[in-house]
Amino acid sequence: MKIGIMQPYFFPYIGYWQLLNAVDKYVIYEDVNYIKGGWINRNRILINGEAKYFNVQLKDASPNKKINEIHVSNDAITKRKMLNTLEMNYKKAPYFNEVFPVLKDIIMQDEFNLANYLIYSIRKICTYLDIHTELIISSTLDKNNDLKGKDKVIHICEILKATDYYNAIGGQELYDYETFKEHNICLNFLKTNPISYPQFKNEFVSSLSIIDVLMFNSKLKIKEMLNDYELINEYTRSLKK
């Protein structure tokens, strides 16, 4: 059983979807503290050929609150501005007509809770891309919430009977193979390979939101991208020695 655990992010980059697609069960970690200045309520899109932030407005956001305790602004004018920004910058993209209705449905949803808002967006994009990984909401698990860091991650893996735990490559500084092996779990790090594609006639800007990927690529091409990564674990590391 392959398990992934990540916070819900706002239209995250392709690596997030690679991880979600690679596992059997994906835990949306929404009962942890909100990180100010992170990717929970913002990402980057292409605006006039440059990477610019695109975000959902929040109410009373605080790092002292959990993600599922924060609310989004449900102001119609703000939502319309978000859609206008997307339309102005992507209306000439090859897959705009297919993708824009999906994004509009997400942005215009009548949802105040930030976690639910983001979970809805993840489900909608999974449906669009035919990703069938089982999504599990962290707060629904009967777990010990006093645990922190890797101890809590291992605890969730044990609850779900994981044989393998997949994490983004940045987690190499947080997790070690031996600790997971002691719990009979194989630790894997997913490293996205360099991915590029035409963005109008501009020089390619990498690591943008999935919005950009969707606008410029067919579903078939994105399915190829979802598998374009390197999996790093003790076995693959030993092969390189």
Summary of the structure (lengths in Angstrom):
residues: 241
radius of gyration: 18.3
end to end distance: 28.0
largest distance: 56.7
contacts: 736
relative contact order: 0.20
helix: 41%
strand: 20%
